[in-house]
Amino acid sequence: MATQLEADTPTDEEAFRAEVQAFLAENFPAELKNKGNALAGVDGPTDETPAMKAWREAVGAKGWGTPTWPKQYGGGGLTKGQARIVDQEFAKAGAYNPIGGMGVMMFGPTLLEYGSEEQKMEHIPAICRGEVRWCQGYSEPNAGSDLANLQTFAEDKGDHYIVNGQKTWTSGGQWADKCFAIVRTDKSDKHRGISFLLIDMTSPGVEVRPITMISGTSPFCETFFTDVKVPKKNLVGVEGQGWTIGKRLLQHERTNISGGGRLASMMGQSLGDMAKKYCATDADGELADKVLRDKIADFEIRWGSFLLTARRAVEESKATGGVSEISSVLKKVGTKLSQERSELLIEIRGLQGLGWEGDGFTDGELEAVRGWLFGKATTIYGGSTEIQNNIIAKRVLGMLDHQ
């Protein structure tokens, strides 16, 4: 039987939870409650207010924006259990994680695995503090689905490379400080001739041209490299290893594009609650439109099941040493469900779901229309659904082509 002293002594979990609560009480500005993190998307940076800056710096100093990353590089050094407590307490307080972007979602985890100690010390702490914004230099006009066909060339000049070529669909390129890119260092071998290079976006010869999308925003760019000088120390791994490193990064990207990452935080209010604001209800307070009610219930069940599956898959991948090809399953299903939800939101809002501008629509209604249009791209970028089907067939199901 436990003594009274033992009963009154908090467990490690309780003590850590109390620490997180105290941190939030002291550092989280009330004016930011239930706000989102602009760095989590590619729609452009939001002007950082003093409150936002103070919150980012406080979380960055603790390393809790990247809670499980090694402490020596600026991460939190927390266990998975402690990281869950941070997530739970932040959610209870209506607090967002102010540290995000491609540095957290894709590049950082990849550099921790493949980077040199010098590269980790140079780049990871700034990512953990939210001080540097990264963009991705992968796709090219003639190298999209066939990414290994890329032609941007890095010519060896002794202690540096000279890079010439073009990238397209560079998410957030016009706002980024640095770019992680796959480039060709050997023209004689399609895959082994690719290397992984870090490029400063302020370097002479880098030109960025935003692309206006159907949603009215310009989150993607064309990026041109003309005689751009890149130090050899910015090569990650060794020459010819870029295809291996690049594929690993794509696994991180697909996990975060799917409900295993960013999309889960985008869902917000339930569709049922949203529908009751716009649609007629019966005497019991339920939606009068039974067909719509059935559609919403069907979606919520499938989305909830997917989130549980995604969470389990992500945890299993971490336990076995990182992300795997299961990320292609998550990306394929998660992005499709996200598109379904956007369609349902339009249907629920009726005419109020079709506004583009004007005083007759709320900001939320206008954002939903643009989100619906932007969402059409999610099944294309990060590897199209067709590419994911191929990966699933070959690497998950073990199906091989037989002539």
N, C-alpha and C positions, 0 to 999 in steps of 0.2 A: 504494500500500500504506500502511495506517495505521501511524503510529509507535507505539511502546510507550506514550508519553505520552498519545496520543489514545485508545488502547485502555483506559487506566486512568482516563480522565476520564469521570465519569458523565454520561449524557444528562440533559436537562431532566426527562424523564419519570422516570428513575431517581432523580434528586435529589428530585423532589417526592414520589415514593413513600416515600423514606427519611424525608422530613419528616413524612408522615402516620403512618408507623410509630413514629417517635419521639414524636409527639404522643399516640398511643394508649398507648404504654408509660408515659408520664408522667402521663396524665390519666384513662384508663379504669379504673374500679374493678373488680377481679376479681369481686366479688360480683354484679355486674350482667351477667356474661357470659351470652349467649344469652337475655337477657330481652327483652321487647317494649316498645314505646312506647305508653303509655296514651293519649297525645294523638292517636294515629293513628285511634282509633275514637270511638264515641259512647256507650260503655257506662259512662261516668263517670270522673272523675279518680281516680287512685290516690294515696293519701297519699304525698307526696314525702319520701323518706328523705334524710338528709344526703348519701349517696353519689349519689343520683339528682340532687339539686340541684347538687352540684359538677360532675357530668358535663354537665348541661344548660348550666350557666354557662360551662364550658370550651368546649363546641362552639359555643355562641352567640357567645362572644367572637371565635372564629375566623370565624364566619359560615358554617361548614361544614354547618349544618343546612339552609341554603338556599344551596347552593354556587355556583350560577350567577347568583344575584340580584346586582344592582349593589352594589359595595362601599360606595359613599357612603350607602346606606340600611341598611347592616348585613349585607348578604349576603357571600358569599365572594369574588365577583368572579372565579370560576374559569372556565376553558374547559370545554367538555363533556368533553374528554379527562381533564382533572384531576378533574372531578366523578366520572367513572367510577372513577378510581383511589381516591378517597375511599370510594366505595361498596364497592369490592373489598377494600380494607384493613380497613374496618369489619367486613365480613362474615367475613374471615379471623380477626379477633380476637374474633368473637362479640359485637360491639358494635352497639347499636341507635342510630339517629338520634333524639336526645331532643327534637328540634324538629319539631312537627307540628300536626295539627288543621286546622280549616277555614281558619284564617288563612293557612296554607301551601298547602293543597290548592286553595283556591278564591279567597278574597278577595285575598290578596297579589298573585298574578299579574294579577288584574283591575285592582287599584288601580295597579299599576305601569304599566298601559296607559292607564287613563282618569283617574287621580287628578291633582290639582294637585300642584305641588312641595311646597306646605305640607302637604297631606294625606299625601304619601309620607313626608316627614320626621317627621310626627307618629306614623304608624301602622306603617310597615314595619319600623323598627328593633326595636320591641317584639315583632313577630311573629318576626323572625329570632333573637331571644334567648329565645323561648318564654315571654314574660312575660304575654301577654294571650291570653285564650281568646275566640274569636269563634263566633257562631251565625248561622244563616241564616233570615231572615224572608221566605219566599216563599209557600208554599201557604196557602190559607184554606179554611174549610169549604165554600164554594161556588166555589172557584177552585183546583182541583187540576190535572187534565189541561188544563183551559182556564185556564191561569195568568193570562192577560191579563184575565180577568174579575174580578181582585182589586178589593176595595172599601175596604181600609184607606186612610183619607184623611189627607193632610197639608195642613192649611189654612195659607195664607201669612199671617203676622202681622208682616210687615216684616223684622225681623232674625232671625226664627225661624219654625218651623212648629209647629203644634199637631196631634199625631197621634192619631187615634182609629180603632180597628178591632181585628181579631183575626187571628192567624196560627196555623196548626196544623202538627203534625209538625216542630216546631222542635227539631232534633237538638242535644242537650246544652244546651238553653236554661237549665236550672236551675243550670248551672255557669258559664255564659258571662259575660264582662265586658262585651262589646259585641255588637251585632247589625248585620249588613248586610242591608238590607231594600229591597224594591221596594214603593212606595206610590203611591197615586193623587194627583196634584196638579191634575188637570183631568178633570172628569167628562164632558166633551163628546166625548172621543176615546178609544176603547178602548185603543189601543196608544201613541199619542203623549201620552196623559195620564198616563203612568207615569214616575216618577222613582226614582233610586237614592239611598237615604238611610242614614246611619250613626247608630245609636241606642245610647246608653249604657244598659245593662240595669239600672243602679242608679238610673235616673231615676224620680222620683215618677210614679206612674200605670202603671208596668210590672208586670204580674202574670203569673207563670209557674205552670202546673199540669201536673205530669208525667203521662204516659199509660202505664199498665202494659200491657206487651205479652204475647203468648202465651208468650214465652221466660221470663217472670218478671221481666224487667228493665224499667226505665223510661227509655230513652234519648231518647225523644221527648216533646214538650210541646205544650200549648196555650199561646199567649202573647197576653195582652190588653193593649192600649194605651188608656188613658183620659186624655185631655188631657195627653199627654206632650209636653213642650217640647223641641224639637230645634233647635240653632243652625243658621243658614243655611250656615255653613262646613262642615257635615256633608253637604251635597249633593255627590255625586260627578258630575262632568260638569255638564250643564245640565238644567234642568227639561224633561221630555219625552224625555230620552235613556235613561231607566231600562230600557226594554224592550230596547234594543240592548245596554246594559251587562249587563243581567241574563242575556240569552241567551249572551253571551260567557262569563260566569261558569259557566253550566251546562255549557259545553263542557269547562272545566277539571274540574268536578265529575264528569262522566261518564267522562273519561279516568282519573281517580283511583279511581272506584268499580270500573272494569273492571280487567282484568289489566294495563293500562298503568300502574296505580298501586298502590293499597293492596292489592288482592286477591293480587297476585303475592307480597307479603311474608307472606300469611296461610297459604300452602299447607303450609309446614313439611315434615315427614317424608313420604317417598314412600308411596303407598298400598300398594305391594308390600311394603315393609319393615314397615308397620303390620300388614298381613294376616298376616305370618309370626308375629306375636306372639299372634294370636288364633285362627288357623285351622291345621288339620292340614297337614303337609308330607309329600312323598314321600321316597323314598330319596335323591334328588338334592338335597333341600333346597328344592324348588319347591312351590308351593301344590298340594295334592292336588285341590282343587275347580277343575276346568278351566274351568267356566263363569265362576266368579268371577275366575279368572286372566285370562280373555279380556276381561272387563269392565274390569279394572284396566289392562291393557295398552292397550286402546282409548282409555280416558280419558287416560292419561299421554301417549300420542302426540298426541291432539288438544289437550291442555293445553299441551304443549311447543311445538307448532306455533303455537298462538294467542299464546303469550308472545313468540315470535320476530316474529310479524306485528305485535303490539302495540308492541314495541320499535321496529320499523322505522317504523311509522306515527307514533309519538310523535316520533321523531327527524326525520322528514320534515316534520312539522307545525312543529316548532321552527325548522327551517331556512328555512321559508317565512313565518315571522313569528308563530307561535303555533298553538294548537289549532284544529281545524276540525270540520266535520260528521262526519268519520270517527270522532270520539269516540262518536257514536251507535252505530256498528258495534261498537266495542270494548265499550261498555257492554252492549249487547244480548247479545253472545256471551260476554263474560267473566262476567257475573252468572249466566247459565244454566249455564256450566261449574262455577262455584262451588257452585251448588245441587246439581248432579250429584255433585260430590265429597262433599258432606255426606251425601247419600243413600247413597253407597258406604261411607262410614265407619260409618253405622248398620248396614248389611248385614254389613260385616266384623266388627264387634264383637258381633253377635248380641244376646243378652240384655243383655250389658254395654253395649250401645249404646242402651239404652232407659231408663237410670236417670235419676231426677229428683233424688233425695236419698238419703242413707243411707250407712252405713259400707261397704257392699258395692261401692262404686264409687269410682274414683279421681277426683281433681279434673279430669283431662284428659277422662275419660269424661263427667262431668257437664257440662263446658263444651262438649263436642261436641254434646250433645243440645240445649242452649240455642242453640248456634251454628246447628244445623240448622233450628230453628224461627225464629230471628231472620233467617236467610238467605232466608226466604220473601219478606221485604220488599224485597230488593235489586233485584228485577225491577219494583218499583213506585216506590220513591223515586229521586230524581234524574231523574225522567222515566220513565214506565212503558214496558214493552216495546212496547206498541201505539203510543205516541208516537214511540219511536225508529224503528219501522217506517215511520211517515209521513215522518219526517225523511230517512231513508235513501232512500225512494222518490222524494221530491221533490228533495232537495238533493244527494244522492250519485248516484243513477241518472238524475236529470233527468226523472222521470215526472210529468206534470201532469194535473190533472183536466180532462177535456173533456166538455162537456155535449152 
